[in-house]
Amino acid sequence: MLRNSLKNKIIFYLLLIVFIGGVIATFVTYWVTLDIFTKEAKDDLQVLTTKQADSINQYFSSSSNLVKTIAKQDETRKFLENKNPLTETEMTNWLSGYNLDQMYPAIFLLDSLGKVVASTDQSIVDQNFSLSDYFSDAMSGQNGIAVVLNSGQTIADYYFAYPVYNEQSEIIGVVTARRSPDVINNSIKADINSKKGEVMIVNDLGIVVFSDETNRLFKSLGYFSEEARAEIESKNLLPGIALTELPKYRIIREKLDEYEEPTTFGFYNEDLQKQEIVSITSISGTSLFLVAERNETEFVDSTIQIAKVLAVVVFLVAIFTALIVFILMSRFLRPLPQLKMVSEEYGAGKLDREIKIDTKDELGDLGKAFNEMASKLRRSKEEIDRKVEEQTREIREQRDLLQKQTHDLLKFQQAVESASDMIVITDPEGTILYANPATEKISGYSRKEAIGKKAGSKELWGGQMEKKYYQQIWHTIKTKKKPFIGDIKNKRKNGVAYDTQVSIAPVLDRDGKVIFFIGLERDITHEKEIDREKTEFVSLASHQLRTPLSTINWYTEMLLAGDAGKLTEDQKNYLTEIFQGNKRMVNLVHALLNVSRIELGTLAVEPEPTDLADISESVLEELEPQIKEKELKISKHYQKNLPKVKVDPKLMRVVLQNLFSNAVKYTHEKGSIKVNISQEEKEILITVQDTGYG
């Protein structure tokens, strides 16, 4: 059995590469050569058909010139006008004088109705050819050229016609010559057959009017259209011949219908079971086409022979290459057994052995590399032993540290478990993963009941706030990834509502993705009750203070009015100070009362139709002393016909007092303040602009 050595592998893979490369080269050469031969064959066939079309056109031109010459003779015109002294026999002889080479079986004159009035072929005299295409073309002023199959014939004749004009340039008849097809057809056959091809002449209806294959004559390539059938039957173009189609040549017919310029293409002939090249060229000045075919077999066979020769050459090269490689590999790979033996010793841990290879090539370099590797392995082994000892020591230290961290983590867990506040940990979707014992104490739900459910849902203690409020919390902690702190009203398991202060913080990974939420909830129901009682006390005290303050205000006004007698100047000053101080005290008590009402939710708002301009003027009058003291310039603009607005006048007055007093307070001396009240659509806009700071 052949040993699976490196040398054998190299030889095998080299042969495989040469074989695969040879096969690929053979196929590529075959297809490239075939493509070149096919292209050259197409070009040759195209040139040949073009040449033949030009040759046929010359034949047609000579015949067209003949009938044109006859048509322009006075004898012809006068005979058709009955002004010629020549008799019909003399006219026939005169026409025969133009057929010196006897290539025209018939030269004849047709009157304007298509009747033969003179002819070198007496058998057609008095016959009518008004339905023929060549007569119609000539009567329309054109050269008439047509291929016509006469009754009883098996080969079509070529007809050439030209109009005869009188002195008034009116068409009075047609000169027609029928030319024998043998000269044209034999010329075409000779050129095409020299190229081992076949040729057809096809008219615009797709009918084969000439072919060296008689089974194609007077048959349609591909199909007969309805128009073609009607024209053939009405003009009797194929007398005594049944309309037959050649469906296998449909592609040629399609090319004829699309014809714009000479074309050559590949075509599979199903009748011959062979691939052919087809060239189509129109015959200038006619509605005829020259179609030539050539078999591809001849150059396919040549291509195959070239490919076979190349395959033999590749095989011989592969054998020779394998022999050379075998000899060279046997010489150059001699040191490999020594390398194998030493490498096995290195694998067993014996690193003291050295390799001695005297060749000055890659194998010599490999031996040196092995020796250097052994030296480095010895040093590496010593270094590894040292690092193992160091890492063992580090592992012991990390183990001690881990034990300490585990102990600290247990302390943290004990702290969380012992916390009086409720602590829960959820996944990114809010499902509870952990809950401390305080959860049951505050909400009434055990940890087993809470874990696995949505935190803050109606299924547990939540759902007591508006949906919008919960959406805001979710947007803050999950979308913005920021902590949320706020008050929430919840419901215990027994149905009792309670107030809590909640702190929820997201826990992010290194990529900034939320992995947990930690929520801390503290029951503040008791604190809320204390705040509510304090507010009620402030409200009660404020009400009690209003009565004595009102009494002081009333008696002070009476004293200042002189109801108790005339007062001295000092007495008036003292009473004025008392009155102003009492007034400020009343305002303070009123403010305290409003604060308590806001906190209790009992602030009374009494809206009524209010003139904002009047309130603005009243507030500005109250601030008149401060305005004059700072010499401020007040610009007021109130829109005309400003509607009254339904607001609480007392609260609206407070709003304007805050706006105007701030403007006066923070505007420097001799500054300016602009007040504008206007209506914009369904809203009233109040703007205060000053020259102060900010």
QUIPE-V501126 format. One record per residue. N is the residue number from 0. SS is DSSP state (h for helix, s for strand, l for the rest). Layout:
# QUIPE-V501126
N&SS + N&SS
This chain:
# QUIPE-V501126
0&l + 1&l + 2&l + 3&l + 4&l + 5&h + 6&h + 7&h + 8&h + 9&h + 10&h + 11&h + 12&h + 13&h + 14&h + 15&h + 16&h + 17&h + 18&h + 19&h + 20&h + 21&h + 22&h + 23&h + 24&h + 25&h + 26&h + 27&h + 28&h + 29&h + 30&h + 31&h + 32&h + 33&h + 34&h + 35&h + 36&h + 37&h + 38&h + 39&h + 40&h + 41&h + 42&h + 43&h + 44&h + 45&h + 46&h + 47&h + 48&h + 49&h + 50&h + 51&h + 52&h + 53&h + 54&h + 55&h + 56&h + 57&h + 58&h + 59&h + 60&h + 61&h + 62&h + 63&h + 64&h + 65&h + 66&h + 67&h + 68&h + 69&h + 70&h + 71&l + 72&l + 73&h + 74&h + 75&h + 76&h + 77&h + 78&h + 79&h + 80&l + 81&l + 82&l + 83&l + 84&l + 85&l + 86&l + 87&h + 88&h + 89&h + 90&h + 91&h + 92&h + 93&h + 94&h + 95&h + 96&l + 97&l + 98&l + 99&l + 100&l + 101&l + 102&l + 103&s + 104&s + 105&s + 106&s + 107&s + 108&s + 109&s + 110&s + 111&l + 112&l + 113&l + 114&s + 115&s + 116&s + 117&s + 118&s + 119&l + 120&l + 121&h + 122&h + 123&h + 124&l + 125&l + 126&l + 127&s + 128&l + 129&l + 130&l + 131&l + 132&h + 133&h + 134&h + 135&h + 136&h + 137&h + 138&h + 139&l + 140&l + 141&l + 142&l + 143&s + 144&s + 145&s + 146&s + 147&s + 148&s + 149&l + 150&l + 151&l + 152&l + 153&l + 154&l + 155&l + 156&s + 157&s + 158&s + 159&s + 160&s + 161&s + 162&s + 163&s + 164&s + 165&l + 166&l + 167&l + 168&l + 169&l + 170&s + 171&s + 172&s + 173&s + 174&s + 175&s + 176&s + 177&s + 178&s + 179&l + 180&l + 181&h + 182&h + 183&h + 184&h + 185&h + 186&h + 187&h + 188&h + 189&h + 190&h + 191&h + 192&h + 193&l + 194&l + 195&l + 196&s + 197&s + 198&s + 199&s + 200&s + 201&s + 202&l + 203&l + 204&l + 205&l + 206&s + 207&s + 208&s + 209&s + 210&s + 211&l + 212&l + 213&h + 214&h + 215&h + 216&l + 217&l + 218&l + 219&s + 220&s + 221&l + 222&l + 223&l + 224&l + 225&h + 226&h + 227&h + 228&h + 229&h + 230&h + 231&h + 232&h + 233&h + 234&h + 235&l + 236&l + 237&s + 238&l + 239&l + 240&l + 241&l + 242&l + 243&l + 244&s + 245&s + 246&h + 247&h + 248&h + 249&h + 250&h + 251&h + 252&h + 253&h + 254&h + 255&h + 256&h + 257&l + 258&l + 259&l + 260&l + 261&l + 262&s + 263&s + 264&s + 265&s + 266&s + 267&s + 268&s + 269&l + 270&l + 271&l + 272&l + 273&s + 274&s + 275&s + 276&s + 277&s + 278&s + 279&s + 280&s + 281&s + 282&l + 283&l + 284&l + 285&l + 286&l + 287&l + 288&s + 289&s + 290&s + 291&s + 292&s + 293&s + 294&s + 295&l + 296&h + 297&h + 298&h + 299&h + 300&h + 301&h + 302&h + 303&h + 304&h + 305&h + 306&h + 307&h + 308&h + 309&h + 310&h + 311&h + 312&h + 313&h + 314&h + 315&h + 316&h + 317&h + 318&h + 319&h + 320&h + 321&h + 322&h + 323&h + 324&h + 325&h + 326&h + 327&h + 328&h + 329&h + 330&h + 331&h + 332&l + 333&l + 334&l + 335&h + 336&h + 337&h + 338&h + 339&h + 340&h + 341&h + 342&h + 343&h + 344&h + 345&h + 346&h + 347&l + 348&l + 349&l + 350&l + 351&l + 352&l + 353&l + 354&l + 355&l + 356&l + 357&l + 358&l + 359&l + 360&l + 361&h + 362&h + 363&h + 364&h + 365&h + 366&h + 367&h + 368&h + 369&h + 370&h + 371&h + 372&h + 373&h + 374&h + 375&h + 376&h + 377&h + 378&h + 379&h + 380&h + 381&h + 382&h + 383&h + 384&h + 385&h + 386&h + 387&h + 388&h + 389&h + 390&h + 391&h + 392&h + 393&h + 394&h + 395&h + 396&h + 397&h + 398&h + 399&h + 400&h + 401&h + 402&h + 403&h + 404&h + 405&h + 406&h + 407&h + 408&h + 409&h + 410&h + 411&h + 412&h + 413&h + 414&h + 415&h + 416&h + 417&h + 418&l + 419&l + 420&l + 421&s + 422&s + 423&s + 424&s + 425&s + 426&l + 427&l + 428&l + 429&l + 430&s + 431&s + 432&s + 433&s + 434&s + 435&l + 436&l + 437&h + 438&h + 439&h + 440&h + 441&h + 442&h + 443&l + 444&l + 445&l + 446&h + 447&h + 448&h + 449&h + 450&l + 451&l + 452&l + 453&s + 454&l + 455&l + 456&l + 457&l + 458&l + 459&l + 460&l + 461&l + 462&l + 463&l + 464&l + 465&l + 466&h + 467&h + 468&h + 469&h + 470&h + 471&h + 472&h + 473&h + 474&h + 475&h + 476&h + 477&h + 478&h + 479&l + 480&l + 481&l + 482&l + 483&s + 484&s + 485&s + 486&s + 487&s + 488&s + 489&s + 490&s + 491&l + 492&l + 493&l + 494&l + 495&l + 496&s + 497&s + 498&s + 499&s + 500&s + 501&s + 502&s + 503&s + 504&s + 505&s + 506&s + 507&s + 508&l + 509&l + 510&l + 511&l + 512&l + 513&s + 514&s + 515&s + 516&s + 517&s + 518&s + 519&s + 520&s + 521&s + 522&s + 523&l + 524&h + 525&h + 526&h + 527&h + 528&h + 529&h + 530&h + 531&h + 532&h + 533&h + 534&h + 535&h + 536&h + 537&h + 538&h + 539&h + 540&h + 541&h + 542&h + 543&h + 544&h + 545&h + 546&h + 547&h + 548&h + 549&h + 550&h + 551&h + 552&h + 553&h + 554&h + 555&h + 556&h + 557&h + 558&h + 559&h + 560&h + 561&l + 562&l + 563&l + 564&l + 565&l + 566&l + 567&l + 568&h + 569&h + 570&h + 571&h + 572&h + 573&h + 574&h + 575&h + 576&h + 577&h + 578&h + 579&h + 580&h + 581&h + 582&h + 583&h + 584&h + 585&h + 586&h + 587&h + 588&h + 589&h + 590&h + 591&h + 592&h + 593&h + 594&h + 595&h + 596&h + 597&h + 598&h + 599&h + 600&l + 601&l + 602&l + 603&l + 604&l + 605&l + 606&l + 607&s + 608&s + 609&s + 610&l + 611&h + 612&h + 613&h + 614&h + 615&h + 616&h + 617&h + 618&h + 619&h + 620&h + 621&h + 622&l + 623&h + 624&h + 625&h + 626&h + 627&h + 628&h + 629&l + 630&l + 631&l + 632&s + 633&s + 634&s + 635&s + 636&s + 637&s + 638&l + 639&l + 640&l + 641&l + 642&l + 643&l + 644&s + 645&s + 646&s + 647&l + 648&h + 649&h + 650&h + 651&h + 652&h + 653&h + 654&h + 655&h + 656&h + 657&h + 658&h + 659&h + 660&h + 661&h + 662&h + 663&h + 664&h + 665&h + 666&l + 667&l + 668&l + 669&l + 670&l + 671&s + 672&s + 673&s + 674&s + 675&s + 676&s + 677&s + 678&s + 679&s + 680&l + 681&l + 682&s + 683&s + 684&s + 685&s + 686&s + 687&s + 688&s + 689&s + 690&l + 691&l + 692&l + 693&l
